[in-house]
Amino acid sequence: MLVLARKLHQRIRIGDEIEVAIMAISGGRHVRVGIEAPPHVPIRRRELLAESHAAPAPHLAPIVYLACPYTHPESRVREVRFRSATEFAARLCRAGLVVFSPLSHSHPMTEFGLPRDYAFWQRMCETFVCAAAAMIVLTLDGWEQSVGVEAERRLAEQLGKPIWYVPFTAELPDNFAERLFHAART
């Protein structure tokens, strides 16, 4: 093991593709490290690997959780939100992301008698937020008042996951997936 002393903002290069930077030092005890690496290089904290029963296979892409509002008294509004979330999830998939959209997943099941309220779906949503590497909040009308979006956003924030707020009409840049993966790793 190579041991080096580094000062704030100094960098270390590993091979041709990986660079480690000292981003912050707080209280002399905690160091915030930034790691730049290509998307195919898995970066995982050792203590989290030790806690998990099985580490994800390195060839699997990180999951992006797509949060958006759903609950509304008018069925027409719920249907528009479902269709918008599903269309946007498809756009994210075309951009190279692995996306979980709880609305796209759960809305069709309400046709078979499952409730529409967040209290019923909360456990499932929280499970997927924990599994995701990052969150995208689709800023449809009502997102700021949504109990579900707020709870999911708060959980992602507590877990230190990057959160992106994206309007439905946003054009996704060519490198959107790469930027999101990079943000999820830092």
SERO-4910 file (N, C-alpha, C, O; in steps of 0.05 Angstrom, whole numbers):
BEGIN
 pado doro    nc1    nc2    nc3   cac1   cac2   cac3    cc1    cc2    cc3    oc1    oc2    oc3
  Met    A     17    -24      0      0      0      0     18     25      0     36     27     16
  Leu    A     12     43    -18     26     68    -19     12     88     -2    -13     92     -4
  Val    A     26    102     16     14    122     34     26    149     27     51    152     27
  Leu    A      9    168     21     18    195     13      5    216     31    -18    213     40
  Ala    A     19    238     35      7    261     49     -1    281     27     15    286      9
  Arg    A    -25    291     28    -35    311      9    -48    334     23    -58    331     46
  Lys    A    -46    357     11    -59    381     22    -85    387      7    -90    375    -14
  Leu    A   -101    404     17   -126    412      5   -122    419    -24   -104    434    -31
  His    A   -139    409    -42   -140    413    -71   -117    400    -86   -116    404   -110
  Gln    A   -100    385    -73    -80    370    -88    -93    344    -99   -113    335    -89
  Arg    A    -80    334   -120    -91    311   -134    -71    289   -137    -46    293   -135
  Ile    A    -81    265   -140    -65    241   -145    -76    227   -170   -100    224   -172
  Arg    A    -59    220   -188    -67    206   -213    -61    176   -210    -39    169   -202
  Ile    A    -81    160   -217    -78    131   -216    -81    120   -244   -103    122   -255
  Gly    A    -60    111   -256    -62    102   -284    -68    125   -302    -62    148   -296
  Asp    A    -80    119   -325    -87    140   -344   -116    151   -341   -123    171   -353
  Glu    A   -132    137   -325   -161    143   -325   -172    153   -298   -194    164   -298
  Ile    A   -157    151   -277   -169    157   -250   -153    179   -237   -128    179   -237
  Glu    A   -167    198   -226   -154    220   -211   -169    224   -185   -194    225   -184
  Val    A   -154    227   -163   -165    230   -136   -157    258   -127   -134    265   -129
  Ala    A   -176    274   -117   -171    301   -107   -180    304    -78   -201    293    -71
  Ile    A   -165    319    -63   -173    326    -35   -191    350    -38   -181    372    -44
  Met    A   -217    347    -32   -236    369    -37   -241    386    -12   -245    410    -14
  Ala    A   -240    374     12   -244    389     37   -232    373     60   -231    349     59
  Ile    A   -224    388     80   -214    376    105   -229    391    127   -227    415    129
  Ser    A   -243    376    144   -259    389    165   -250    378    192   -250    354    197
  Gly    A   -244    396    210   -237    389    237   -212    372    240   -208    361    262
  Gly    A   -196    370    220   -172    354    221   -177    324    222   -158    309    224
  Arg    A   -203    316    221   -209    287    223   -223    276    199   -220    252    193
  His    A   -237    292    184   -252    283    161   -241    295    135   -236    319    134
  Val    A   -238    278    115   -228    287     90   -249    281     69   -259    258     68
  Arg    A   -256    300     52   -275    296     30   -257    292      5   -241    309     -2
  Val    A   -262    269     -8   -245    261    -31   -263    261    -56   -286    251    -55
  Gly    A   -253    272    -78   -266    271   -103   -252    251   -121   -227    251   -121
  Ile    A   -266    235   -136   -254    215   -153   -265    218   -181   -290    217   -185
  Glu    A   -248    222   -200   -256    224   -228   -247    198   -242   -224    191   -241
  Ala    A   -266    184   -254   -261    159   -268   -281    155   -289   -303    166   -288
  Pro    A   -275    140   -310   -295    135   -331   -318    118   -320   -315    105   -299
  Pro    A   -341    119   -333   -365    106   -323   -362     76   -319   -375     64   -302
  His    A   -344     63   -334   -341     34   -331   -325     25   -307   -323      1   -301
  Val    A   -313     44   -293   -297     38   -269   -315     40   -244   -324     62   -237
  Pro    A   -321     17   -231   -338     18   -207   -322     31   -184   -299     24   -179
  Ile    A   -335     48   -169   -323     61   -145   -342     56   -122   -365     65   -123
  Arg    A   -333     41   -102   -350     35    -79   -335     39    -54   -311     34    -52
  Arg    A   -349     48    -33   -337     51     -7   -334     23      6   -354      8      6
  Arg    A   -311     17     16   -306    -10     27   -325    -17     49   -335    -40     50
  Glu    A   -331      2     68   -349     -5     90   -377    -12     80   -391    -27     94
  Leu    A   -386     -1     58   -412     -8     48   -412    -36     35   -431    -50     36
  Leu    A   -390    -42     22   -387    -69     10   -388    -90     32   -400   -111     29
  Ala    A   -374    -85     54   -373   -104     76   -401   -108     88   -407   -130     98
  Glu    A   -417    -87     89   -444    -89    100   -464   -103     82   -482   -116     92
  Ser    A   -460   -102     56   -479   -115     38   -474   -145     36   -451   -154     40
  His    A   -495   -159     31   -492   -189     29   -478   -196      3   -463   -215      2
  Ala    A   -484   -181    -18   -472   -187    -44   -468   -160    -58   -487   -145    -62
  Ala    A   -443   -155    -65   -438   -130    -80   -449   -132   -108   -449   -154   -119
  Pro    A   -460   -110   -119   -470   -111   -146   -448   -119   -165   -425   -111   -162
  Ala    A   -456   -133   -186   -437   -140   -206   -426   -115   -219   -441    -96   -225
  Pro    A   -400   -114   -225   -388    -89   -235   -399    -81   -262   -396    -58   -270
  His    A   -410   -100   -277   -421    -93   -304   -449    -80   -303   -459    -71   -323
  Leu    A   -461    -80   -279   -488    -68   -276   -486    -38   -273   -469    -28   -259
  Ala    A   -504    -24   -287   -505      5   -285   -520     14   -260   -537     -1   -251
  Pro    A   -513     37   -250   -528     47   -227   -557     54   -234   -563     61   -257
  Ile    A   -574     51   -214   -603     57   -218   -608     87   -212   -597     98   -193
  Val    A   -624     99   -229   -633    126   -224   -663    125   -217   -679    113   -231
  Tyr    A   -670    138   -195   -698    138   -185   -711    163   -196   -701    185   -193
  Leu    A   -734    160   -210   -748    182   -221   -772    189   -204   -792    175   -203
  Ala    A   -770    211   -189   -792    220   -171   -809    241   -186   -799    258   -200
  Cys    A   -835    239   -182   -853    259   -192   -880    257   -178   -886    237   -165
  Pro    A   -896    278   -179   -922    277   -164   -942    259   -178   -940    254   -202
  Tyr    A   -960    248   -162   -981    231   -173  -1009    237   -162  -1027    243   -177
  Thr    A  -1012    235   -135  -1038    237   -122  -1052    263   -129  -1040    285   -127
  His    A  -1077    261   -138  -1093    283   -145  -1122    273   -146  -1127    251   -153
  Pro    A  -1142    290   -137  -1170    281   -138  -1180    275   -166  -1199    259   -169
  Glu    A  -1169    287   -186  -1179    284   -214  -1163    261   -228  -1139    262   -230
  Ser    A  -1178    242   -238  -1165    219   -252  -1150    229   -277  -1129    217   -285
  Arg    A  -1160    250   -290  -1147    260   -314  -1119    270   -307  -1100    266   -323
  Val    A  -1116    284   -285  -1089    294   -276  -1071    271   -270  -1047    271   -277
  Arg    A  -1081    250   -256  -1065    227   -249  -1055    213   -275  -1032    205   -277
  Glu    A  -1073    211   -295  -1065    198   -320  -1044    214   -335  -1025    203   -346
  Val    A  -1046    241   -335  -1026    258   -348   -999    255   -334   -978    253   -347
  Arg    A  -1000    254   -308   -975    251   -293   -962    223   -298   -938    222   -302
  Phe    A   -978    203   -300   -968    176   -306   -956    175   -334   -933    166   -337
  Arg    A   -970    186   -353   -959    186   -381   -934    202   -383   -915    195   -397
  Ser    A   -934    225   -370   -910    243   -370   -886    229   -358   -864    229   -369
  Ala    A   -890    216   -335   -868    202   -321   -858    179   -338   -833    175   -340
  Thr    A   -875    164   -350   -867    141   -366   -853    150   -391   -833    138   -399
  Glu    A   -863    171   -404   -849    182   -428   -821    192   -421   -802    187   -435
  Phe    A   -819    206   -398   -793    217   -390   -774    194   -382   -750    196   -388
  Ala    A   -784    174   -369   -768    150   -362   -757    137   -387   -734    129   -388
  Ala    A   -773    136   -408   -764    125   -433   -742    142   -446   -723    131   -456
  Arg    A   -745    168   -444   -724    186   -454   -698    182   -438   -676    182   -450
  Leu    A   -700    178   -412   -676    173   -396   -663    146   -404   -638    144   -405
  Cys    A   -679    126   -409   -669    100   -418   -654    103   -444   -633     92   -448
  Arg    A   -666    118   -463   -653    123   -489   -626    138   -485   -608    135   -501
  Ala    A   -624    154   -464   -599    168   -458   -578    150   -444   -556    159   -438
  Gly    A   -585    125   -439   -566    106   -428   -569    101   -398   -551     88   -387
  Leu    A   -590    111   -386   -593    107   -357   -611     83   -351   -628     75   -367
  Val    A   -606     71   -328   -624     50   -318   -642     64   -298   -633     74   -278
  Val    A   -668     65   -305   -687     82   -290   -708     65   -276   -719     46   -288
  Phe    A   -714     73   -251   -738     62   -238   -757     86   -234   -751    105   -220
  Ser    A   -780     84   -246   -801    104   -244   -824     91   -228   -839     75   -238
  Pro    A   -826     98   -202   -848     85   -186   -875     90   -197   -893     74   -194
  Leu    A   -879    114   -209   -906    120   -220   -912    102   -244   -934     91   -246
  Ser    A   -892     98   -262   -896     80   -285   -901     51   -276   -915     36   -289
  His    A   -889     44   -254   -892     17   -243   -918     13   -229   -931     -8   -232
  Ser    A   -926     32   -212   -949     28   -194   -976     36   -206   -996     24   -200
  His    A   -977     57   -223  -1003     67   -233  -1020     44   -246  -1043     42   -240
  Pro    A  -1008     28   -263  -1024      6   -275  -1036    -13   -255  -1057    -24   -259
  Met    A  -1022    -17   -232  -1032    -35   -212  -1056    -25   -197  -1071    -40   -185
  Thr    A  -1060      2   -197  -1083     13   -184  -1109      4   -199  -1131      4   -187
  Glu    A  -1106     -3   -224  -1129    -13   -239  -1138    -41   -229  -1160    -50   -235
  Phe    A  -1121    -53   -213  -1127    -80   -201  -1133    -78   -172  -1129    -98   -157
  Gly    A  -1141    -54   -163  -1151    -51   -135  -1131    -42   -115  -1138    -39    -91
  Leu    A  -1106    -36   -123  -1087    -26   -103  -1092      4    -99  -1101     18   -117
  Pro    A  -1088     14    -75  -1093     42    -69  -1074     61    -84  -1052     53    -92
  Arg    A  -1082     86    -86  -1066    106   -100  -1049    123    -81  -1031    137    -90
  Asp    A  -1055    122    -55  -1042    141    -37  -1014    133    -30  -1006    109    -31
  Tyr    A   -998    153    -24   -969    148    -19   -964    130      5   -945    115      5
  Ala    A   -981    131     25   -977    114     49   -975     85     42   -959     70     53
  Phe    A   -990     76     22   -989     48     14   -962     42     -1   -950     21      4
  Trp    A   -953     60    -18   -930     56    -35   -904     64    -21   -882     59    -32
  Gln    A   -905     77      2   -881     89     14   -858     69     18   -835     75     11
  Arg    A   -864     45     29   -843     25     34   -829     17      9   -805     15      8
  Met    A   -844     13    -12   -832      5    -38   -815     28    -49   -792     24    -58
  Cys    A   -825     52    -48   -810     75    -58   -784     79    -42   -763     84    -54
  Glu    A   -786     77    -16   -762     81      1   -741     59     -6   -717     65     -6
  Thr    A   -750     35    -10   -731     13    -17   -716     20    -43   -692     16    -44
  Phe    A   -730     30    -63   -717     37    -88   -700     62    -86   -679     64    -99
  Val    A   -708     81    -70   -691    105    -66   -665     96    -53   -643    105    -62
  Cys    A   -665     78    -34   -641     67    -21   -623     53    -42   -599     54    -40
  Ala    A   -636     38    -60   -621     22    -80   -609     40   -102   -590     32   -115
  Ala    A   -621     63   -106   -613     80   -129   -587     95   -122   -580    100    -99
  Ala    A   -572    101   -144   -547    117   -141   -553    147   -141   -538    162   -131
  Ala    A   -575    154   -154   -582    183   -157   -612    185   -160   -626    165   -165
  Met    A   -622    210   -158   -651    215   -161   -654    238   -181   -639    257   -181
  Ile    A   -674    235   -198   -683    257   -215   -712    263   -206   -729    245   -205
  Val    A   -716    288   -200   -744    298   -194   -755    310   -219   -744    330   -229
  Leu    A   -775    298   -230   -789    309   -253   -808    331   -244   -827    325   -230
  Thr    A   -802    355   -251   -816    378   -239   -842    384   -254   -846    406   -265
  Leu    A   -860    365   -254   -887    369   -264   -903    387   -245   -895    390   -222
  Asp    A   -925    399   -255   -942    415   -238   -949    399   -213   -958    376   -215
  Gly    A   -945    411   -189   -952    398   -164   -929    385   -150   -932    374   -128
  Trp    A   -906    384   -163   -883    369   -150   -875    381   -123   -867    367   -105
  Glu    A   -877    407   -121   -868    420    -96   -888    415    -73   -880    417    -50
  Gln    A   -913    408    -79   -933    402    -58   -936    372    -53   -950    364    -35
  Ser    A   -922    356    -69   -926    327    -67   -913    316    -42   -889    319    -37
  Val    A   -929    302    -26   -919    289     -1   -899    268     -8   -878    265      5
  Gly    A   -904    252    -29   -886    230    -37   -860    241    -47   -839    231    -38
  Val    A   -860    261    -65   -835    272    -75   -819    283    -52   -794    280    -51
  Glu    A   -831    298    -34   -817    309    -11   -804    288      6   -781    290     14
  Ala    A   -819    266     12   -808    245     29   -785    231     15   -764    225     27
  Glu    A   -788    225    -11   -767    212    -26   -742    230    -29   -720    221    -26
  Arg    A   -747    255    -34   -725    274    -37   -709    277    -11   -685    277    -10
  Arg    A   -724    278     11   -711    280     38   -694    256     44   -672    258     55
  Leu    A   -705    232     37   -690    207     42   -664    207     25   -643    200     35
  Ala    A   -667    214     -1   -643    214    -18   -622    234     -8   -598    228     -8
  Glu    A   -632    256      2   -613    276     13   -599    265     38   -575    268     40
  Gln    A   -614    252     56   -602    240     80   -581    219     73   -561    215     87
  Leu    A   -586    205     51   -567    184     42   -544    195     26   -526    180     18
  Gly    A   -544    221     21   -522    234      6   -523    228    -24   -502    229    -37
  Lys    A   -547    222    -35   -549    217    -63   -553    243    -79   -567    261    -69
  Pro    A   -541    245   -102   -545    270   -118   -574    271   -127   -586    250   -134
  Ile    A   -585    295   -128   -613    299   -137   -612    320   -159   -601    341   -156
  Trp    A   -625    313   -181   -627    331   -204   -656    338   -207   -674    321   -206
  Tyr    A   -662    364   -211   -689    374   -215   -691    380   -245   -677    398   -255
  Val    A   -709    366   -259   -710    368   -288   -739    372   -297   -756    357   -290
  Pro    A   -744    393   -313   -771    397   -324   -776    376   -347   -757    367   -360
  Phe    A   -801    370   -351   -809    351   -371   -799    359   -399   -791    342   -415
  Thr    A   -798    385   -404   -791    395   -431   -760    396   -435   -751    404   -456
  Ala    A   -745    389   -415   -715    392   -417   -704    374   -439   -712    351   -443
  Glu    A   -685    386   -453   -670    370   -473   -647    358   -458   -632    372   -444
  Leu    A   -644    332   -460   -622    318   -446   -597    320   -462   -597    312   -486
  Pro    A   -575    331   -451   -550    333   -466   -540    305   -473   -546    286   -459
  Asp    A   -523    303   -493   -512    278   -502   -497    263   -479   -498    239   -478
  Asn    A   -485    278   -462   -469    266   -441   -484    265   -414   -472    264   -393
  Phe    A   -511    266   -415   -526    267   -390   -521    243   -372   -517    246   -348
  Ala    A   -522    219   -384   -517    195   -368   -490    195   -355   -487    189   -331
  Glu    A   -469    203   -370   -442    204   -359   -440    225   -336   -428    219   -315
  Arg    A   -453    248   -339   -453    268   -318   -467    259   -293   -458    263   -271
  Leu    A   -489    245   -297   -504    234   -275   -489    213   -260   -488    213   -235
  Phe    A   -476    195   -275   -460    174   -262   -437    186   -247   -431    178   -224
  His    A   -424    207   -258   -402    220   -245   -412    233   -219   -398    231   -198
  Ala    A   -435    246   -219   -445    259   -196   -453    239   -174   -450    244   -151
  Ala    A   -462    216   -183   -470    195   -164   -445    183   -150   -448    172   -127
  Arg    A   -422    185   -162   -398    174   -150   -384    193   -131   -367    185   -115
  Thr    A   -389    219   -134   -374    238   -118   -390    247    -93   -380    263    -78
***
